Amino acid sequence: MIRDIQPKLEKLLKNRNDSSVLIIEGARQVGKSYLVNNVLSEMDIPYVSFDLEKDSRVRRQIDRTRDFNDFKIMMQDSWNVKANSILFIDEAQESIKLASYIKAMKEDWPGVKIILTGSSMNRLFKDGTRIPVGRMKSLCVYPFNFTEFLRYTGKGELADFILDGPISVTPSRHELLLDLYDEYLKVGGYPEVVKAFTSGSPWREEIDEIISELEEDFSRKEEFQPYLFSDVLRAVSSHIGSLSKYSHIDTSKYNARKVIEAMKLWHIVLEVPHYSLETHRTGFLPKRYLHDLGVVQRKRVLAAPSISILETIDPVLRTPLGGLFENAVLLNLLEGSSAFKTISTWKKGSGSDREVDFILEAEGSDTKIPIECKAALHFKKKHGANVAEYLDLTSQSAGVVVSASPFEKITTSNGKTIFNIPVYLATRRNIEKYVSRALDS
């Protein structure tokens, strides 16, 4: 299946004028290797690939090289890596030498495109190895988004409909897409889990198995107590959409901070910092999310019932549903971006309850798009109040509310435009398209 990020990767690989090393990051089991291999198999460019976790012999050969020139000659002699070809090294962080060669890969090996992937690429630049700024480009891969979920489950026409960025959806299709989105929020986007769900296999057990493998791998390589990994997943899942505190984790603040920072580098925990227009104000607590929606649902407090867009009525449970909304939207905003891309949230000030869930910097422009998430089936004027205030304070023209209600374009009393976008349409591309149209009109 073609991933939505695939055209971007193809474009980077076909650009022969850019010899930057391409770093593909993302948590385990999100489909990094499949993505790269799928792209390479469809390109008319010779390539050589290795997996350093599986092929310890190649890893040892690389780590025995004296310098980059020795590495280059070894790759040419033993593996026939030539000019105008691609070298793909999976789980590159298992090598102790590759990081020190990245600068030379870009500058001293013309014609060879290098791809390095891994689930914990922070370990690539360990033991004081400097990150070669300006010598590499990064892409972060996440689990399936909703359109990919639809495509894999045999609903490709609906996926294409969403990607066209429609501004009108019939009531019957709107209800169908919300129902399917409910399934997506429960199952999440791990490719193997979606595969199990589609075939009628026990997909929840597949999520548990992946979490267990992640915990074992993380605890072994980062040398944290195994229970801390589970505690962080549980704490973040139980406070999705709320300010996240270290005290939610059953350990010291020092240990909690260290394990969360490590899980961020593994792309398991996603953190959104709080900013204010009061430039002197600091210290706002961040919001934290997880890389997969199915994991959020599995790791919430076990006694809590599953939450649903259409079926959850209890106001107490609508709060975590709003957080799940935010998590899904955040994954869309980050997808296909650099691993270093950050999304922020905005708060008017320390004494104010006015805040906006996400501020997206539109690609290729200076526009900052305020995005508020509301798990509501019917749009109300108050849902856009925080976005409207942000637009007034920053002298901008257009913002977005993501909800479960049908598409609607609202003009405020002072001429600002707010788009109410149903959550199934809330891709980054669509959000930027709708706002761009408003700014151009």
N, C-alpha and C positions, 0 to 999 in steps of 0.2 A: 504494500500500500504506500502511496506517495504521501509523505508528511508535508504539512503546510510550510515548513521551514526549508524544504528541499530546494526550491528555486534559488533561495538566497545562498545556500551552500554551493550550488552549481555555478552561480555567478562569480563567487569568490575564487573557485578553482579554475575557472576559465580565464580569469584576468591575468594574463601573462606579464602584465606590466607591474604587478605587485607581487613581490617575492616574500612577503611576510609569512611567518610560520602561523598556521591556523590551529588554534587551540579549541577543541570541542569539549565543553564541560557539561556536567549534569550528574544527578544522583544515579545510583545503580538501577538497572532495570527500566530505564526510561526510553531506551532504544537508540542510544548514541551509535553503537557499532553497526546496528542494522541500517540506520540512516546513512552513514558514510559508505558502507559497502553497497547499498542500493544505488547511491549517486554514482559511485565509481564504476559499477557494472554497466551503467547506461551511458557513460562518457567514452568517447573515442580517444582515450589517452591511456597509455600503458601505466600500470601501477603495481607496486609491491606492498604487501601488508603483513604486519606481525601483531600478535597479541602477547605482550610481555608477561602477563600472568600465566598464560597457558604454555608459552614457549620459553622456558627458562634458559635453554641453550643460546638462543639469540640474545636474551638479556645479558647473559654472562659474556658473550662476545662483545657486545656494546660496551659493557663496563670494564672490559680489559683494554679497550683502546686508549692510547696515550694522549691523543688530542683530536681535534676535529678532523684534521687532514687524514689521520689514521682511520677514523670512523668512516669518512667519505670513501676512502680507498677500499675498506672492508665491504661497504655496501655495494660498491661497483664490482669488486672481484667475486664476492660470494653470492650476491643476490641480484646482480645485473641491473642495479639502479643507475639509469643513464639520464642525460639531459632530456628535457621535454617529457619527463615522467613524473609520477606522484609517488611519494613514500608515505604510507599510512602506518603509524605506530599506535596501537591501542594499549590502554593501561600504561601509558608512558611513565607515570609516576613510580613504577616499579624499578626504573633504572636510576642509578646514582650519578650518571654522567650526562644524560640527555639535556638537562637544564642548562648546563654550562656550554652546550654547543648551539643553542638557539640563535645567538647573535651571528655566529659564523654561517649557520644554515641560511639565513637571509642574505648575508653579504658576500659569501664566498662559494655559493653553490648555485649559480645562475641556471635557470631552466628547470630546476627540480622543486616542485611544490611539496611542502611538508605538512602533514596533518598529525597532530598529537591529540589523543583523547584519553579521558580518565574520569573516574567518579570522585577522586580526591586529588585534584591537580595541585592543590596547595602543597602537597607532599613532594611535588616535582621540584619546587623551589625551596628546599629545606637546607638545614645546616649552613645558613648564611648565604646561599646562592642568590645573587641579585636577579630580580625580575628584569628581563631585557626590554625596557620600555621602548616602544616604537619599532620593535622587531617582530611583533606578533599581533594577530587579530584573534578575538575570541568570539565564540557563539555558545550560548547556553541552551541545552535541550531539556525540555520538561515533558512530563507524561502527555498523553493525547489530550488535545483540547476538545471542545464539544463537537466541532465540525469533523474532526478526525474520528471521534467516537461514533458519530453518525455514519461516516463513510465505512468504518470497519464493521458496523452492525447492519450494513446493507441498505442504508438510507442516503446514498450519495446525492440524489437529486435535492434533498432537503439541505444537505451540506453546501451544495452549489448555490442554492437560493440564499442562504445566509451570507456566503462570501460575496454575493453581488451587492450587498449593502442596501436592501430594500427599505423603503419608507412606508410601505403599506403591507399589512399581513391580514389575511382574512381571519375572522374569529375562529373558525374550525382549525385552521393551520396554527394559529396562535396557541390554542389549547393543546393541540397535539405536540407542539414544540416544547411547551412547558412540561408536559407529561414525560417527554423524552429527556428533558433536562433534569427532571427529578431522578431518573435512572442514572444519568451521568454523575449527579452529585453523590449518589450512593456508591456507585461502582468505582468512580475515579478514572484515571487515565493510564495506569500501568498497562502496556501492551499485552502482557501475559494474562492479566486479570480481565481485560476486555475480551480477550480471546476465550477465556473460560466462561465468562458471562454469556457470550454469543452462542457458545456450544451447549449451554445448559449445565456446565460443570460447576462444582462448588467454588465460586469465585472469591467468597469471603476467606476461605482457607488459603487461597492463593495470596491474598493480601497479607495474611498472618505469616505465611512462609517468607514472603519478601521482607517484611519488617524484621523477622527473626534473622535472616541472612544479613540485612543491613546492620543490625545491632551487633552481631558477632564480628563482622568485618570492621566496623567502626571501633568497637571496644578493643580489638586486637591491635589495630594500627595506631590508634590514638592513646591507648593505655589508660582509658577511663574505666571506672567501675561500671559493669554492664547495666546496672539498675538505673544509672543516670541517663542513659540514652532513652529508656522507656519512660522515665519520669518527665523528661523534656517533651517527648511526643505527647504524653498525656496532658501536661500542663498547657502546652500551646493549643492543643485541640480543644481543651475545656474552656479556653479564654479567647478563642478566635473572635476577632472584631472588637476586643476590649484591650485596654492597656495591659501590657504584659510585665509582670514583676518577677524578679529572681526568687522572691519568697514563695512563689507558686511551686518551686522545686524543692524537694526534701533533702537539701544539703546546704552547705555554707554559701554565702553570696559569691565568694571567690570561686568556688568550684562550679557553681551554676553559671557564672559568667564565662568561665573557660570552656565548659562543655557546649554552651550555646554558640560561642564564637567558632568552635571547631565544626559544629553541625551546620553553621552558615557556610563555611568553606566547602563542606561536602554537598551544599545545595539541598539540604534536607529541611532546614529551617530558613525561612525568608523573613527579613526584618525591614520594616518601614519606619523611618525616623520621623519624628514630629518637628515641624518648623512653624515659626510664627513671624508675622510682619514686624514684631518687636525684636529687632536684631540683637538687643542686649539680653534677651531671654534665652536661657539654655536649660537643659535638665528635664525636658518633657520626656515621659516614658514612651518607648517605641511600641508599635504594634507588631506582633509576630504571627506568621502563618506557616503552613507546611506545603511541601512541594507536590502533594497529591491529595485530592479530595477524598478518595476512598480511605486513606490513612486517617484523615481527620475524623471521618465517621466511625471508624473502628476504634480509635484511641480516645474518643470522648469518654467521660465518666460512664462506666459500663452499665450502670443502672438506668442511664438516660435513654429514652426512646429515640429511634431514628427520626430525623427531621425531614420535612417534605415541603416543597413550595405550595402544593395544592391541598395537602391534607393536614398540615400542622396549623392549628387554630389557637392553641394556648399562647397568650402573649409572652409568657416566660420562655417558651421554646422558640418564639419568633426571633428572639435576640440572637441565639446561636445560629439560626438560619440566616440572619443578616450577615453574620461573620463568615458563614460558608459562601454566601454570595460574594463578599469581598475577596475571599481567598480565590474563588474562580476567576473573578475579574482581574485580580493581580497577576495570576498566571498568564492570562491573555496579554496583559500590558508588557510583561517581561519576555514573552516568547519571541525567539528569533533575534534577541538582542545580545550585546556583549555580556559576558559573565560579570562585568564590572558595572553594568547599568543599575541605577537605583531609582526607586519610585518613592516619593515622600508623601506625607500627609500634612495637612495644614490646620493650625489652630489659631484663632484670632488673637488670643492672649491668655495669660495665666488666670484671669478672673472671668473668662468667657466660656460659654458652652458652644460657641460657634466654631465648627470645624468641618473640614471636607476630607473624605476618606483618602483620595489619591489626587496627586497633581502630576499629570503626564506632560512631559516635554515632547511636543509633536516633532516627528522626524523631519529634519531639513528646514526647521523654522524656529523662531524664538517664542512661538505660542506655547503657553502653559495652560493645559486644559484641566479645570477642576472636575472631579468625578465623585459623585455621591452615590452610595449603594443603599437601596431601600427594598427589603423583602416584602413588598406590598403588591397585592393583586390589582389595586386601583390607585392611580396617581392622584395625589392631592397637592394643592398649591404649596402647603407647608414643606413638602418633600424637597422642593427646590430652593428653600429659603437660604440655606447655607451657601449653596452654589451662587445664588444671586448676590449675596453679601460679598463673597470673594470677588466676583466680577466687578462690583461697584468699587471695592477698595483697591483693586489693581487696574482699573480702567480697561478691562477686557470685555469682549463682546459676547462670547458663547461658552457654555458649559454643558455638563451632562449629568443626568440622573439615570442610574441603572436600576431597573425594578422588574417586577413580573407583570406589569400592566402593558397594554399595547403601545406601539410607537406613537409619539406625540411631540409636536414642536410647539413650544410655549414662548410667547413674547411678553416680557415683564413690562410693568408700567413705565419704566425708563428706557425701554428699547433693547434690553438684553435678550439673548436667545438661549433657551434651555431646552435641550433635547431629552425627552424621556425615552430611553432605549430599553426594550425588553432584554433580559439578561442573555438570552440565546443569540442576540445580535451583537453583543458587546465585545467584539474583537477589537484589537488596537487599530487595525486598518479601518474598520467601519467607523469607530469613534473619530478618528482623524478626518475621515472623509466627510462625515456629517458636519463637523465643526468647520472644516475648510469651506464647504458650500455656504455656510452661514456667513463666514467672513468675506467671501467673494461677492455675495449678493448685495 
